Amino acid sequence: MFDVGFSELLVIAVVALLVLGPERLPKAARFAGLWVRRARAQWNSVKAEFEALVAERVKRIRIGKPSDPQTNFGPLASAAQLDKTIRTRYDRLRRPPAAQEAYRGAA
């Protein structure tokens, strides 16, 4: 992740020993380890939530109704079909609320 080698870690350890001293260094190391664990746990939590959300959306798109080409792409969907669907949905979201209601009433 940070691409820190052994020599860099050794320099950091020596500087920490000189700055903090031998009596405060173990406490500081435990404190740093605690924050690293918390950061990793938060990252893993966010990553798991994101993956679950993406999996749910993909499942919803893949299942779809067989008669509805807007949601049933299947494994062999053409790029043009996907592009058309995405553009249509994006255009619907960009309309002002009054235009959305008029669109729904016309459909």
N, C-alpha and C positions, 0 to 999 in steps of 0.2 A: 504494500500500500504506500508506504513512505520511502521505500528503498533505502533503509538505514542498515549499514553494515556493522560488523563487529567493532571496527575501530571507532566509528562514530558513537556507538553505545558506550564504549570504554571511556571516551572523552566526556560524554554526558555524565557518566557515573563519577568520574574524578572531579568534575566541576561541582556536581551535587554534593559530594563528600566535603569539598573545600568550603562551599557556601553554607550548607546546613550543619555540617559537623557530624561526628559519628553518633551522637545521642539523638538527634532529630531526624536523621536519614531514614531509619526504619519506619517511623510514623508517617513521614512524607511519602515513602514508597507505598505503604498501605493505602493512604489517601488517594494517590494517583491511580493505583490499581482499582480502587472502588469506583472512581469516576470513569475509568476505561470500561469496566464491566457495565456500568449504567448506560454509557453511550452505546455500547454494543447491543445491549438488551433493547434499548429504544430503537436502534436501527433495525434489528431483527423484527421487532414488532411492526414497524412501519412497512418493512419489506413484505412480511406475511400478509398484512392487510391489503397491500397493493396487489399482490399475487392472487389473493382470494377474490378481490374485486374484478380483476382482469379475467380470471377463470369463470366467474359468474357471467360476465358480459359475453365472453366467447361462447359459453354454453347456451345462453339465451339466443344468440345470433344463430348458432348452428342448429338448435332444435327448431325454433320457429314453427309456423304453420306450413304444412306442405303446399297449400294452395296460395300462400302469400310469398311472392318473389322478393318482397322487401326484407323479409327476415329469414328466408330459407335459402341460403347461398349454397349449401352443400360443399363437398370437397372440390368440385370442379367448376366453381363459379368463375365467370369471366371477369377480367379486370374492369371491363366497361360496365358490367352490371353493378359491381361493388362501387365504382366511381359514381355512377348515377345515383345509387341509393344514398351514399354519403353526401353528395351535393344537394339532393332533395331534402334530406333531414337538416342539413346545415342551413339551407335557405329558409326552411320553416322556422328554425330557431332565431334567425335574424330578423324576421318580420316583427313589426310592432304588434302589441296585443290586439288592437282592433282589427288589424289585417288577419291575424291568426283566427279570430272568431269568425270573420267573414269567410275565411277559407274553409273552416270547419262547417259552417252553415251551408256552403255551396257544395260540399262533398257528400 
